[in-house]
Amino acid sequence: GALARHRGWGCGRGFDGGTPLAESFREERNAARRRLWDRMEERDPGAGDCSLADVVGPDDQIGRWVGTRYAQQAIGEEPQNVSVADVMAQWEGGDDTVREGYGTLVARSGQGLPITLDPPVRAIRWGSRGVAAETAKGTVKADRAVVTVPVGVLADGIRFDPALPATHRSALDHLRGGALTKVALALDGERFDLPSPSDLFEIRSGFVFECFPYDRDLVIATIGGQPARD
């Protein structure tokens, strides 16, 4: 599929309780985002980790809003629960999107590979001689296994033989997933005088509406963190 660079959320139109924000808010928001990244990059690595909320100035109201929005939309969590060390380690810049959908990316990545769908894995035996996955359709042996199930399933839904080391178990016990919900709305062609694409965001709820991506009659609402859990 064709890749397109995502333009980011910085070009969207802002609303506060349904009231459009002044154009000057865009400049203030972008300046606050730059301050946030400057503070993260200027931190002394030897000072230990802190949360995203900790690096926002106490009197920086727009900065707190930017930090909250970034944490909820990018990570699905509240800023006080987001590690700055993780953000800096994992940040890779802008995102690429797949015009035909990410299912196309998965399908083409697996072309030519022997893939079996829907074989629940009951147990994984592992050791110095490789791995063996016991499934409902037989046992699959390999040198290595890449296990990509959610954290909760990894912790309690798969039996490992031998059991995972105590360090791994402890790490799993302290991990939990963020919350990120997307709601796709199909429209009948009405565009509300918005160009394609357009992004609308509401500062009180944290909702972002991606309107008419790739000139399609779709609006995708993205909700992250506590608003998604609610």
C-alpha positions in Angstrom: 0.0 0.0 0.0 1.0 3.6 -0.5 2.5 5.3 2.6 1.7 8.9 3.4 3.3 11.1 6.1 0.8 11.9 8.8 0.6 15.7 9.1 0.4 15.5 12.9 -2.3 17.1 15.1 -0.7 20.6 15.2 -2.8 22.0 12.3 -6.2 21.2 13.8 -8.9 23.6 14.8 -9.4 24.0 18.5 -12.7 24.3 20.5 -13.4 24.9 24.2 -16.8 23.6 25.1 -17.9 23.8 21.5 -16.7 27.4 21.1 -14.0 27.9 18.5 -10.6 29.0 20.0 -8.9 32.1 18.7 -6.3 31.7 15.9 -3.7 32.9 18.4 -4.2 29.7 20.4 -2.5 27.7 17.7 0.7 29.7 18.1 0.5 29.4 21.9 -0.1 25.7 21.7 2.8 25.1 19.3 5.1 27.2 21.6 4.0 25.1 24.6 4.8 21.9 22.7 8.3 23.2 21.9 8.7 24.1 25.6 7.6 20.6 26.7 10.1 18.9 24.4 12.9 21.3 25.3 12.4 20.5 29.0 12.4 16.7 28.3 15.6 17.0 26.2 17.3 19.3 28.8 16.8 17.0 31.7 19.9 15.5 33.3 19.7 11.7 32.6 21.5 11.0 35.8 18.7 12.7 37.8 16.4 9.7 37.5 13.1 9.3 35.7 10.0 11.4 36.2 6.6 11.7 34.7 5.5 13.8 31.7 3.5 15.9 34.1 6.6 16.7 36.2 8.4 18.5 33.3 5.6 21.0 32.7 6.0 24.3 34.5 3.6 24.8 37.4 2.2 28.0 35.9 2.2 26.8 32.3 -1.6 26.1 31.8 -1.3 25.6 28.1 1.7 23.4 28.6 -0.3 21.2 31.0 -3.0 20.9 28.4 -0.4 20.0 25.7 1.2 17.4 27.9 -2.2 15.9 28.7 -3.3 15.8 25.1 0.0 14.3 24.0 -0.1 11.6 26.7 -3.7 10.7 26.1 -3.6 10.7 22.3 -0.2 9.2 21.7 0.1 6.8 24.6 -3.5 6.4 25.9 -2.6 7.4 29.5 -2.6 10.4 31.8 0.7 12.4 31.8 1.4 11.7 35.5 1.6 8.0 34.5 3.8 8.4 31.5 7.6 8.0 31.9 9.7 10.7 30.3 12.6 8.2 29.9 10.2 5.9 27.9 9.0 8.9 25.8 12.5 9.9 24.9 13.6 6.3 24.2 10.6 5.4 22.0 10.0 8.7 20.1 10.8 8.2 16.4 9.4 11.4 14.9 6.4 11.6 12.6 4.2 8.7 11.6 3.5 7.2 8.2 -0.1 6.0 7.5 -1.3 3.4 4.9 -3.8 4.8 2.5 -5.4 1.4 2.0 -5.5 0.6 5.7 -3.1 -1.3 8.0 -4.7 -4.6 7.2 -3.0 -4.2 3.8 0.4 -3.7 5.5 -0.1 -6.9 7.6 -1.3 -8.9 4.6 1.6 -7.9 2.4 4.2 -8.4 5.1 3.0 -12.0 5.4 3.1 -12.8 1.7 4.9 -16.1 1.0 5.0 -17.2 4.7 3.3 -20.3 6.0 0.6 -18.7 8.1 -2.1 -20.5 10.1 -5.0 -18.5 11.5 -7.0 -19.1 14.7 -4.9 -21.8 16.4 -5.1 -20.9 20.1 -1.7 -21.4 21.8 -2.1 -23.4 25.0 1.5 -23.4 26.1 5.0 -22.4 25.0 7.9 -24.7 25.9 11.2 -22.9 25.7 14.9 -23.4 26.5 18.4 -23.6 25.0 17.2 -25.9 22.1 14.5 -23.5 20.8 10.8 -23.2 21.4 7.7 -25.3 20.8 4.2 -23.8 20.8 1.4 -26.2 21.6 -1.7 -25.1 19.6 -5.1 -26.6 18.9 -3.8 -27.6 15.5 -0.6 -29.2 16.6 2.8 -28.3 17.9 5.0 -25.7 16.1 8.7 -25.7 16.7 11.2 -22.9 15.9 14.4 -21.4 17.1 12.6 -18.4 18.6 9.1 -17.2 19.3 7.8 -13.6 19.1 4.9 -13.3 21.5 2.8 -10.2 20.7 -0.3 -10.8 22.9 -1.6 -8.0 25.2 0.1 -7.7 28.6 -2.8 -9.2 30.5 -2.9 -12.3 28.3 0.9 -12.6 28.5 0.7 -12.5 32.3 -2.1 -15.0 32.8 -3.3 -16.4 29.5 -0.4 -18.4 28.3 1.5 -21.2 30.1 5.2 -21.1 29.8 7.3 -24.2 30.5 9.6 -23.6 32.3 7.8 -20.6 34.0 9.1 -17.2 33.1 11.9 -15.9 35.3 10.9 -13.9 38.4 12.2 -10.7 36.9 9.9 -11.1 33.9 6.9 -11.9 36.1 7.6 -8.9 38.3 7.8 -6.6 35.2 4.5 -8.0 33.9 2.8 -7.5 37.3 3.7 -3.8 37.1 2.6 -3.2 33.5 -0.8 -2.2 32.4 -2.1 -1.1 29.0 -3.2 2.4 28.2 -6.7 3.1 26.9 -7.2 4.3 23.4 -10.6 4.2 21.7 -11.4 5.1 18.1 -14.9 5.6 16.8 -15.4 5.8 13.0 -18.4 7.7 11.8 -19.7 7.3 8.3 -21.3 10.4 6.8 -23.6 10.8 3.8 -21.4 13.3 1.9 -21.9 16.4 4.1 -18.5 18.1 4.7 -19.6 21.1 6.8 -17.3 23.4 4.8 -14.3 21.6 6.1 -11.4 20.7 3.7 -10.1 17.2 3.4 -8.4 16.4 5.7 -9.3 18.4 8.7 -8.6 17.9 12.4 -10.9 19.2 15.2 -10.0 18.9 18.8 -11.9 19.8 22.0 -9.6 20.9 24.9 -12.1 20.0 27.7 -12.8 16.4 26.7 -9.5 15.7 24.9 -11.4 14.3 21.9 -9.8 14.6 18.4 -11.9 14.3 15.3 -10.0 13.4 12.1 -12.4 14.5 9.4 -12.5 13.1 5.8 -9.1 11.4 5.6 -8.0 10.6 2.1 -11.2 12.4 0.9 -13.5 9.7 2.3 -16.8 10.4 3.9 -15.5 9.4 7.4 -14.9 11.2 10.6 -12.7 9.3 13.1 -12.9 10.3 16.8 -9.9 9.4 18.9 -10.3 9.3 22.7 -7.4 8.3 25.0 -6.5 7.9 28.7 -9.1 8.4 31.4 -11.8 9.8 29.0 -11.5 6.5 27.0 -11.9 4.5 30.1 -14.9 6.5 31.1 
